[in-house]
Each structure stands twice: as C-alpha cells, then as structure tokens.
Amino acid sequence: MPGTRLLKRDWEKDHVYLVQFPRAGCIPSPSPFAFKVETWLRMAGIPYTNISNDFTKFSNKGQIPFIEVNGRQIADSNFIIDHLIEEFHKKGIDERLVPIEKAYARAFHALIEDSLRWVLIYSRAHDNKWFATEQGFLPYFQGVKKFAFKNVFCEMLRKRLLKQSQSQGFGRNTPEEILILAKKDLDAMSKFLGNKKYFFGDQPVTVISRIYIGLDCDMFAHLSQFLYTPLYTPEVK
C-alpha cells in the first residue's frame, strides 16, 4: 500500500535509505529502475542502506523504488537521482559533455525507458513464473506465504503487466514483432557504444543536467535484465 510515513524513523543525516523489492536469485534487482538508482548511488559514492519493501511497502505514489533521505521520501528513479544531485551537490560533474552529446544522451534515455523496457514488461506479462523459483524470490518465503506468492501474487502481477503493455500498445504486437523491435533498440545502443568503455568515452555519464541523469547506469540496469533474467524468448539475449 502507498505510504506517507517514513519507514526509517531513526535515520542518519546524509544517509540514503533505498527501499526496493527483496534481492532475487539471478540478479540484485529485477526492477531496472531500482537497479539504476542503486548503481548510481555506488558510482556517486553516496552512503546508503538497502531496505526490502517485503512486497508490501510502496511510496506515496505507489511506486518502487523510493528513497528516504534526511527525513524526506522521494519516489521515481529519475526524480530520486535529480534530488540526490542537489542534496549531495553533485551538479556539474559532467560539464565536459557538449550540447550535442547531451541531446544524444536524452534520446538514448528515451529509447531505454520508453521502448526497450517494454520488451521486459511484455516478457514478464507472458511468463513470470521464474519469480517463484530459486532464480526469483522463492527462497524469501516460507509456508503459506510461499504458496500465496507462487499461486496468487505472481499471477496478479502478470495480469497487471499484461494490461499495462496492451494499454500502452506495445503488448498488442506479436512475439516476432517484439523481437524485431528489441533487436533494433539493442543494435542502436551497440553501434553507438562501439569499443568505448562507457557511452561517451572512458568515464561514465552520471549527471548531465539538473533534470536528467545516469545514462550509463540506466543502460547497465536494463541490459542486466536481458542478460541475467529469463525472457519470453532466448533470442532477445
């Protein structure tokens, strides 16, 4: 349920409390957005503590992940990073980027979060059984809770994702068409990355403006889902 009260009442100043789903067996987080925020925190060198939401605690927007920092709750991965840039005075660390590079970064951000992520949603809307296996969250539950998670929660989540993907329009495509779209996105990212260590050279892009951030973190978090979690077809990998 969405909440407005802080989960961490005895918080430490300038320490981030990252609230997300429990750890999965095959990947630190099956949520690319939670994974993005955690990766960004590590790269930015900001002290944080991971807190499991136990599948019951959500932000006041009804979202995961969210953070609590200095007595405030912030939700949505992009706004979280935006807030942390200001809170920890991280602005300007990517001033080396010229305007055209910032434009490319914004375009790839849209490709990742508004196109490629729907491939993941489509895949999990058609088969998310792995959530209730050793690769997913099954070891986290015992007894009745394990049965309920496997037979009730996972199916409710699958139907919710299916409804989302069909409402957006992406889910109305055939599996073959989804594969074509996924390959186009991945090919574009691969060609732009080339032999570089990061999207724009030998240093990662963590901040490019007050509003946006973390292209490399975003790409890493989403591509990790393709590499390490089960998908509706192995061809996407």
C-alpha angles and dihedrals in degrees: 000000000000112000138199099188122087116257091205107055097169094053125167121233115260092006119123122221109202113201115199143133119300117274114279125221098243101035137018090245131005087205108087089200094055089044089051093053094046091048090049092050091052093047092047091049094234116153113243144163123217115228123192114228090208087223088283108077122076137165123266085265090054091249141133128238109041133153137218116210130165092348097311132108118220124185136190117055096245094049090044092058091041089055093047091051088059097037094052097032095243095146118126100026089120099043087123089081115098120221095262091054090050088052091051090049092052091049093051090046088058091046091053100042101031101038117013095045090059088064087061092046091048091050094049091043089061100038126008097148090120089072087073095050136075087275089060133029105306095111088057092066136063135193118335093002090057091052092047093048093049099042105029115018097045092050092047089051092048092053091047092052091046091053091048094050093047093047090051090048098237092098092058090072124094121253088253092053091048089054091052092051092047093051091050092053094045092046092052091051092046094051094047092047093048111156094335120120090224135015094269104028136290095336126066121245106236102156130016102164143347091274102041143043157146106048092164091046090049093050093046093049094050098040089050088062089056093047102042110025127070114261134195089258130018088220090080089064 
